[in-house]
Amino acid sequence: MILLIVSNTGEVQILDINTFFKQIILTLTLLSGLGLAQAEEAEEVDVCEPFQDGVVNESLLATMLSAAEDGHLYRIQQASSRVGFCVDSKLSRIEGDFHDFQGGIALDTGDKTDGQTMILIRAASLDTKGAFIENMLKSESFFDVENHPEILFVSNGFRWTGADTAVLKGKLTMRGITKHVIFHVTLTALDGKQVKVAEKILVKATTTINRSDFGMDTLASMVNNDVQLCMSVEALKFQTISSLGATVAGQSSSLVAVPTPG
């Protein structure tokens, strides 16, 4: 891949991206809203580790970059969003929220497919409002946050089912185990516009998984195997790449990723 940096004066610089990991760093920079310089200063291992070994392929990254350039990329706003789960037990209903996550939605404006979503969750940020339950769920019997610090969802299919509803298919990775999941999604515009052209959207997504599929089968007689995953996230449209503050010789720039010939 090569990266074209186009200044407001029409000057072009070409940067050669030789590794898959540099594409990941650029993508995460877009999603998190950090400046390009901040991404380069971040620890590369921390940024790249969840996406190694083909977990995130080049086509997904290209889609996210293209969506950003076309104005269809929405960055999840962590402060006003909720990502969590609930499960029933013989004693009570257990609910948990994760407070540290990042990601984005490349929302296609067509009627059928091509939306993309990528969400990374830090498992240690789990909060259950109770120390005993929280520590147990973070232990090796459940999320095993010490050995598996990240939870990753990467979509591989998106289909509109109505004006504001959709089905989102993808791969969920927890405890090093990856399974296919299907989220049922409702999208709401928060600025009075239609969803597909809104600047800010509310995305609610739910699905049910079996915890045993991810190696969490402790207390099977006490806690249900079915776990409901739920997200209610506000996402803000990434207006232009130049809003990252990237500059060339002191001038604002736009970034475009294109394939290298051959």
Secondary structure, DSSP 8 states (H G I E B T S, - for coil): -EEEEEETTS-EEEEE--SHHHHHHHHHHHHHT--HHHHHHS-HHHHHGGGTTTTS-HHHHHHHHHHHHHT-EEEEEEEEEEEEEEEEBSS-EEEEEE--EEEEEE---SSSS--EEEEEEEGGGEE-S-HHHHHHHHSTTTT-TTT--EEEEEEEEEEE-SSSEEEEEEEEEETTEEEEEEEEEEEEESSSS-GGG-SEEEEEEEEEEEGGGGT--TTTTTB-SEEEEEEEEEEEE---GGGG--EETTEEEEEEEE----
